[in-house]
Amino acid sequence: MATVPTTPTAQQLEQWNEQGYFIVRNAIARDDALEVRGVIRNHILTPDLESRRDELDPMDPMGDSPEARQARLRKLGNFCSRSPLIWHTIHCNERPLAYARHFLGDDILLKFNSCFLKPARTGSATPWHQDNGLWRDGETEPFNIWIAIDPATRANGCMQFIPRTHQGPVVEHVQYEGSVHAELPRDHVAAMIDKHGLAHIELDPGDMVCWHSSLCHYSPPNTSDQSRIAVAAVYTSPEVVARSKRFKNFQWCMKAGKVCEAFPPEMHVVGDGQTEPAEPPNKAEAGAQTTTGY
């Protein structure tokens, strides 16, 4: 096990407290990001993937050409814990964990991992949401990171945050017809943007953004010719998951301040290990949604 480096800077912590996020440049080496990119691209070019396709995708769902697979796939859920290179480069990398350690302490579990893909010209939008508004498990403490593998720019659909919205409550999310998942009420989003403005999170390969799980965020469609890949993680702690209302299975990333080097990752199971389903989100008709203000 390797000892972790220093904690976030005073400037990063000030931005976290005031705006709900901060950016770490070169969180992983650019060459490491390129290796991760190679693993992901090799996987998405392999036939018979288990990942779900976007139901709104215009591509033929049965298309099995490399071009069709690249255009079809949007997310590789829980893929990172099955890839040793990605696991050790990102999720059990001492530098990202140093930031998580500041917020969570010396014992760190992984709650969620995913590769997010925004293919050129077909990458769809991710609706406005708060992470803990989607999880619906009552937890606000987990620490989120998102590491750019390709450049993330305004042109190819970089994330957008509404600063300071982490200081308010978790707003009840609603399900609009045709939306890919539950989202924040749209008139609420408009009011928050009018009040706080927008932050566009443009990143180079290897850069990392960290944000509070109550912060409102979104990413627009990718209408450019440049695809975008990123890897995300949600870290938590044994103390938090002991009272989890839903999730029961986690993976160890750090124990007693030391990075865990085992692969496959060591599991941490809460109770009977059976994940409990969330209550379905409210349905909303366009123009008829309600707002929960800050």
C-alpha positions as CSV (number, residue, x, y, z in Angstrom):
1,M,0.0,0.0,0.0
2,A,1.2,3.5,-0.9
3,T,1.1,6.6,1.3
4,V,-1.1,9.4,-0.1
5,P,0.1,12.9,-0.8
6,T,-1.2,16.2,0.5
7,T,-4.8,17.5,0.9
8,P,-6.7,20.1,-1.2
9,T,-5.3,23.7,-1.2
10,A,-6.9,26.5,0.8
11,Q,-8.1,28.0,-2.5
12,Q,-9.7,24.8,-3.6
13,L,-11.5,24.4,-0.3
14,E,-12.7,28.0,-0.4
15,Q,-14.2,27.4,-3.9
16,W,-15.7,24.1,-2.6
17,N,-17.4,25.9,0.3
18,E,-18.6,28.8,-1.8
19,Q,-19.4,27.3,-5.1
20,G,-19.7,23.6,-4.5
21,Y,-16.8,22.4,-6.7
22,F,-13.2,22.8,-7.7
23,I,-10.9,21.6,-10.5
24,V,-7.5,19.8,-10.2
25,R,-5.3,20.1,-13.2
26,N,-3.2,17.1,-14.1
27,A,-4.8,14.9,-11.5
28,I,-3.5,12.0,-13.5
29,A,-0.7,12.1,-16.1
30,R,-1.8,12.8,-19.7
31,D,0.0,9.6,-20.8
32,D,-2.1,7.6,-18.2
33,A,-5.3,9.2,-19.5
34,L,-4.3,8.1,-23.0
35,E,-3.8,4.5,-21.8
36,V,-7.2,4.6,-20.1
37,R,-8.7,5.9,-23.4
38,G,-7.2,2.9,-25.2
39,V,-8.8,0.4,-22.8
40,I,-12.2,2.1,-23.1
41,R,-12.1,2.4,-26.9
42,N,-10.9,-1.2,-27.3
43,H,-13.9,-2.3,-25.2
44,I,-16.5,-0.3,-27.0
45,L,-15.2,-1.7,-30.3
46,T,-15.8,-5.3,-29.0
47,P,-19.0,-7.0,-30.1
48,D,-21.7,-8.2,-27.7
49,L,-21.3,-5.6,-25.0
50,E,-23.5,-5.7,-21.9
51,S,-23.9,-1.9,-21.6
52,R,-27.3,-0.4,-22.2
53,R,-27.8,1.8,-25.3
54,D,-29.6,5.1,-25.2
55,E,-33.2,4.5,-26.2
56,L,-33.3,7.8,-28.0
57,D,-30.3,6.9,-30.1
58,P,-31.0,7.2,-33.9
59,M,-28.5,4.4,-34.6
60,D,-29.7,0.9,-35.6
61,P,-29.7,-1.0,-32.2
62,M,-28.6,-4.1,-33.9
63,G,-25.8,-2.4,-35.8
64,D,-22.5,-4.2,-35.0
65,S,-20.0,-2.2,-37.0
66,P,-17.3,-0.3,-35.1
67,E,-18.9,2.9,-36.2
68,A,-22.3,1.9,-34.9
69,R,-20.9,0.8,-31.5
70,Q,-19.0,4.0,-31.1
71,A,-22.1,6.1,-31.9
72,R,-24.5,3.9,-29.8
73,L,-22.8,3.6,-26.4
74,R,-23.3,6.3,-23.8
75,K,-22.2,4.7,-20.5
76,L,-20.1,1.8,-19.2
77,G,-21.5,1.3,-15.8
78,N,-19.3,-0.5,-13.2
79,F,-16.8,-1.2,-16.0
80,C,-13.9,0.4,-14.1
81,S,-13.8,-2.1,-11.3
82,R,-13.4,-4.9,-13.9
83,S,-10.4,-3.1,-15.6
84,P,-7.2,-3.2,-13.5
85,L,-5.6,-0.4,-15.5
86,I,-8.5,2.0,-14.9
87,W,-9.0,0.8,-11.3
88,H,-5.4,1.6,-10.3
89,T,-5.0,4.7,-12.6
90,I,-8.1,6.4,-11.3
91,H,-10.1,4.9,-8.5
92,C,-7.3,3.6,-6.4
93,N,-4.8,6.3,-7.5
94,E,-3.2,8.1,-4.5
95,R,-3.8,11.6,-5.8
96,P,-7.6,11.5,-6.3
97,L,-7.9,9.6,-3.0
98,A,-6.0,12.3,-1.2
99,Y,-8.8,14.7,-2.1
100,A,-11.5,12.2,-1.1
101,R,-9.6,11.6,2.2
102,H,-9.9,15.2,3.2
103,F,-13.7,14.9,3.1
104,L,-14.3,11.3,4.1
105,G,-11.4,10.3,6.4
106,D,-9.0,7.4,6.3
107,D,-11.4,4.6,5.3
108,I,-12.8,5.1,1.8
109,L,-15.3,3.0,-0.2
110,L,-16.3,3.3,-3.9
111,K,-20.1,3.7,-4.3
112,F,-20.2,4.2,-8.0
113,N,-18.0,4.0,-11.1
114,S,-18.6,4.7,-14.7
115,C,-17.2,5.6,-18.1
116,F,-19.2,8.4,-19.7
117,L,-19.2,8.6,-23.5
118,K,-20.4,11.5,-25.7
119,P,-19.9,10.3,-29.2
120,A,-19.3,12.9,-31.9
121,R,-22.6,14.2,-33.4
122,T,-24.8,11.7,-31.5
123,G,-23.9,12.2,-27.9
124,S,-27.1,13.1,-26.1
125,A,-27.7,15.6,-23.2
126,T,-27.7,14.6,-19.6
127,P,-30.6,16.5,-17.9
128,W,-30.1,18.9,-15.0
129,H,-30.0,17.0,-11.7
130,Q,-28.4,16.6,-8.3
131,D,-26.7,13.3,-7.8
132,N,-28.3,12.6,-4.5
133,G,-31.7,13.6,-6.1
134,L,-31.2,10.6,-8.4
135,W,-29.8,8.2,-5.8
136,R,-32.7,8.9,-3.5
137,D,-30.8,7.3,-0.6
138,G,-30.7,10.2,1.8
139,E,-26.9,10.6,1.6
140,T,-25.3,14.0,0.9
141,E,-21.7,13.2,2.2
142,P,-20.3,11.2,-0.8
143,F,-17.5,12.9,-2.8
144,N,-17.7,13.0,-6.6
145,I,-14.9,13.1,-9.1
146,W,-14.9,13.2,-12.9
147,I,-11.7,12.9,-14.9
148,A,-11.4,13.9,-18.5
149,I,-9.9,11.3,-20.8
150,D,-10.5,13.3,-23.9
151,P,-10.7,17.1,-23.9
152,A,-14.0,18.3,-22.5
153,T,-15.0,21.6,-24.2
154,R,-18.1,23.7,-24.7
155,A,-18.2,22.4,-28.3
156,N,-18.4,18.7,-27.3
157,G,-20.7,19.0,-24.3
158,C,-18.6,19.7,-21.2
159,M,-20.4,19.6,-17.9
160,Q,-22.2,22.7,-16.6
161,F,-22.7,23.6,-12.9
162,I,-24.9,26.1,-11.2
163,P,-22.6,27.4,-8.5
164,R,-23.8,27.6,-4.9
165,T,-26.8,25.4,-5.4
166,H,-25.1,22.8,-3.1
167,Q,-26.0,25.2,-0.2
168,G,-29.7,24.5,-0.7
169,P,-31.9,21.4,-0.2
170,V,-32.1,18.2,-2.3
171,V,-35.0,19.1,-4.7
172,E,-37.5,16.5,-5.6
173,H,-36.8,15.3,-9.2
174,V,-39.4,14.6,-11.8
175,Q,-39.7,12.4,-14.8
176,Y,-40.6,14.2,-18.1
177,E,-41.9,12.4,-21.1
178,G,-38.9,11.5,-23.4
179,S,-36.2,12.4,-20.8
180,V,-33.4,9.9,-20.3
181,H,-33.8,9.9,-16.5
182,A,-35.5,11.9,-13.7
183,E,-34.4,15.5,-13.5
184,L,-34.8,18.8,-11.7
185,P,-38.0,20.7,-12.4
186,R,-37.2,22.8,-15.4
187,D,-38.6,26.1,-14.0
188,H,-36.5,25.6,-10.9
189,V,-33.4,25.2,-13.1
190,A,-34.2,28.4,-15.0
191,A,-34.6,30.3,-11.7
192,M,-31.3,29.0,-10.3
193,I,-29.4,29.9,-13.5
194,D,-30.9,33.4,-13.4
195,K,-29.8,33.7,-9.7
196,H,-26.4,32.1,-9.8
197,G,-25.2,31.9,-13.4
198,L,-23.5,29.0,-15.1
199,A,-20.0,27.5,-14.9
200,H,-18.7,25.6,-17.9
201,I,-16.2,22.9,-16.8
202,E,-13.7,22.7,-19.6
203,L,-10.9,20.1,-18.9
204,D,-7.9,18.7,-20.6
205,P,-7.1,15.0,-20.5
206,G,-6.0,14.1,-16.9
207,D,-7.8,17.0,-15.3
208,M,-10.3,16.3,-12.5
209,V,-13.3,18.1,-11.3
210,C,-14.7,17.4,-7.8
211,W,-18.2,18.5,-6.7
212,H,-20.7,18.3,-3.9
213,S,-23.4,15.7,-4.5
214,S,-26.1,18.4,-4.0
215,L,-24.7,20.7,-6.7
216,C,-27.0,21.1,-9.8
217,H,-25.3,20.0,-13.0
218,Y,-25.9,19.0,-16.6
219,S,-24.2,18.4,-19.9
220,P,-25.5,19.4,-23.3
221,P,-25.5,17.3,-26.5
222,N,-22.3,16.8,-28.4
223,T,-22.9,18.3,-31.8
224,S,-19.2,18.5,-32.7
225,D,-16.9,16.2,-34.6
226,Q,-14.9,15.5,-31.4
227,S,-16.0,12.5,-29.2
228,R,-15.7,12.9,-25.4
229,I,-14.8,10.2,-22.9
230,A,-14.5,10.7,-19.1
231,V,-14.3,8.4,-16.0
232,A,-16.3,9.1,-12.9
233,A,-16.2,7.9,-9.3
234,V,-18.3,8.5,-6.2
235,Y,-16.4,7.8,-2.9
236,T,-18.0,7.3,0.4
237,S,-17.1,5.9,3.8
238,P,-18.1,2.9,6.1
239,E,-19.8,5.4,8.5
240,V,-22.1,6.8,5.7
241,V,-23.0,3.5,4.1
242,A,-23.9,1.9,7.4
243,R,-27.1,4.0,7.3
244,S,-27.7,3.7,3.6
245,K,-31.3,3.5,2.6
246,R,-30.6,1.7,-0.7
247,F,-27.1,0.6,-1.6
248,K,-25.5,-2.3,0.1
249,N,-22.3,-3.3,-1.9
250,F,-19.1,-1.2,-2.1
251,Q,-15.5,-1.7,-2.9
252,W,-12.5,-0.7,-0.7
253,C,-10.2,2.0,-2.1
254,M,-8.4,3.0,1.2
255,K,-8.0,1.5,4.6
256,A,-6.5,3.4,7.6
257,G,-5.0,6.0,5.2
258,K,-3.4,3.5,2.9
259,V,-4.4,2.9,-0.8
260,C,-5.8,-0.6,-1.4
261,E,-3.8,-2.3,-4.1
262,A,-5.8,-5.6,-4.4
263,F,-7.5,-6.5,-7.6
264,P,-10.2,-7.6,-8.0
265,P,-11.2,-5.0,-5.4
266,E,-12.1,-6.1,-1.9
267,M,-15.8,-5.9,-1.3
268,H,-17.6,-4.2,1.7
269,V,-21.2,-5.5,2.1
270,V,-23.8,-3.9,4.3
271,G,-26.4,-6.0,5.9
272,D,-27.9,-8.7,3.5
273,G,-26.2,-7.1,0.5
274,Q,-29.5,-6.6,-1.3
275,T,-29.9,-3.3,-3.0
276,E,-33.3,-1.7,-2.2
277,P,-35.2,-0.1,-5.1
278,A,-35.8,3.7,-5.0
279,E,-39.3,5.2,-5.0
280,P,-40.2,6.2,-8.6
281,P,-39.8,9.9,-9.4
282,N,-42.9,12.1,-9.8
283,K,-44.3,12.4,-13.3
284,A,-44.4,15.9,-14.8
285,E,-46.1,17.3,-17.9
286,A,-44.3,20.1,-19.8
287,G,-45.4,23.5,-18.4
288,A,-47.1,21.9,-15.3
289,Q,-44.1,21.2,-13.0
290,T,-43.8,22.6,-9.5
291,T,-40.7,24.4,-8.1
292,T,-38.9,23.9,-4.8
293,G,-37.0,27.2,-4.3
294,Y,-33.8,27.8,-2.4
